[in-house]
Amino acid sequence: MAEDLVLDTAIRDWVLVPLSVVMVLIGVLRYFVSKLMRSHQAPDLKVVKEGQVILRARNLRAAAGFIPAKSFRARKIYYTNEENGLLHVPKGQAQNAQAQMFSDPNLAMDMMKKNLSMIIPQTLTFAWVNFFFSGFVAAKIPFPLTHRFRGMLQNGIDLSTVDVSYVSSRSWYFLNLFGLRGLFSLILGEENAMDDTQRMMQMSGFGFDPTKSLGAEKDSIDIIQHEWALPKLEKRAEDVLKKLVK
């Protein structure tokens, strides 16, 4: 049977609060350090142009039903023509994103800086938490949980008699590590907020490959069955008015 624990207020003052404050400060500091280490490069005009073409093609797919069939066919040929279509990429011109990154030393250096700005603070913070706060029961979640959450919430505590809703100090560190995006969005802004889950996903990325996006967008436009929405607008408006009257 799980035991109920009475947590000392000193644990809150000297473990729970310091851990949370330090994780927030490290996240903010890491953002500004990575911003200083980031090199400013002029955007590749070819990549920018291809990105704009993809956006225009997506707008065409989204609004295909609001233009006549003749206009849609003309735009479809303009984008997907096998000879000179904007979305057509010849086989010899396809780029390998990994080869492009390793051929550009600045891009590889930026990725290494990004990885170091995440790995070094995480390693030092985890060593600090593991040395000073290991073995503490730091908090209790105010709702019951199943035993599957024990390994996630009670990392560092090898007691099966403790209720699953109690959180160890080491687990509190991991919860803060992966769950502070909402707070960072308030402090740094929504466009600058990024939790460590997203950073880990980006560590294995090798840059944007526009050729794959161009090919996927071309295939999406090719399979569209055009259906003009204008003849049905009166019927849709009539149905909406009938619902409003009822």
Secondary structure, 3 states (H helix, E strand, C coil): CCECCCCCHHHHHHHHHHHHHHHHHHHHHHHHHHHHHCCCCCCCHHHHHHHHHHHHHHHHHHCHHHCCHHHHHHHHHHHHCCCCCCCCCCHHHCCCHHHHHHHCHHHHHHHHHHHHHHHHHHHHHHHHHHHHCCCCEEEECCCCCCHHHHHHHCCCCCCCCECCCEEEHHHHHHHHHHCCHHHHHHHHCCCCCCCHHHHHHHHCCCCCCHHHHHHHHHHHHHCCCCCCCHHHHHHHHHHHHHHHHC
